């Protein structure tokens, strides 16, 4: 393979020799140290191959052997260079391309950071960027071991992390810490007290002495289950009281909604602006000064990928869409829907561990607003552990 590469770089020719003494030609070339290969006899002489500079020096040998020489093929770099000598731009472009590939391969083109249970891809990329590791970073300036160590110290969720650089791609592998098991302390004596006002609907006591009955009303701070228990031997034992005390608890929420509100709708008018990004550089591809008084913006990003390889080129389209503003008077149907939506959000996000028993909405009108009061009854566990005190 190396011999073929050397011959190709120097250039070689195929030729045919016809005449009376082809054997003498072979002997003279060998005696003069001229390398000839691919020798094949023909009816009139022979065919062979030799280097370009040797072929230029065999005229005297061909004359002594009474042979006529004719070139049948030209191969190698010198002939390619001669063929494209008028197209210097191709050579310059090829050199610039090779230099660009060599330089750009020293930078990070893409970071593969799959999300975990508690960390999204954007959070992982932001944490890496704080340590100056991002698309466009110089590979030789990245200390993966120190970056891994700092990320573990900054993020309590990360138990193990590995940063691997393959070519111009960095892959991020993260293993999160296993959550600590919630092990209740059953050794420390304590009471169970009410954490809210309510009417008790059920009692399940596993430790301690129950002080209330089903159907009784309690206020916040009342003793529900005592951790001081009298044994059969008429002695006192201090235990860690444990119980589930379900009660109906009243909650109230107030909302103020205007009688008229602004309504925005999207129109057909829009302006698209295009931008091209390369590594950390951004270049506008279009310029538009058209803008709207009321508008919304939508941004779409697309990364260039070729043959399953991510290229550090990003195309961004930012669309500005005009919206029209109109004032709408709120009728009863819309008011009911808005109040129901507020109520559902409260029930789902703030009272997800409680069971809704009833919901009552009371609406009052003022000059410009609707004042709504929503009364809820939730059935929930009001048992709360409390350390034993001297008064207990």
PyMOL commands that set and color helices and strands:
alter all, ss='L'
color gray80, all
select helices_A, chain A and resi 2-10+22-31+52-55+59-64+77-83+88-104+121-130+139-141+144-154+332-349
alter helices_A, ss='H'
color red, helices_A
select strands_A, chain A and resi 12-19+36-41+45-51+67-75+110-113+158-166+169-176+190-194+198-207+209-210+217-218+223-226+228-230+236-238+242-258+260-278+281-284+295-306+309-329+355-365+369-381+383-387
alter strands_A, ss='S'
color yellow, strands_A
deselect
rebuild
show_as cartoon
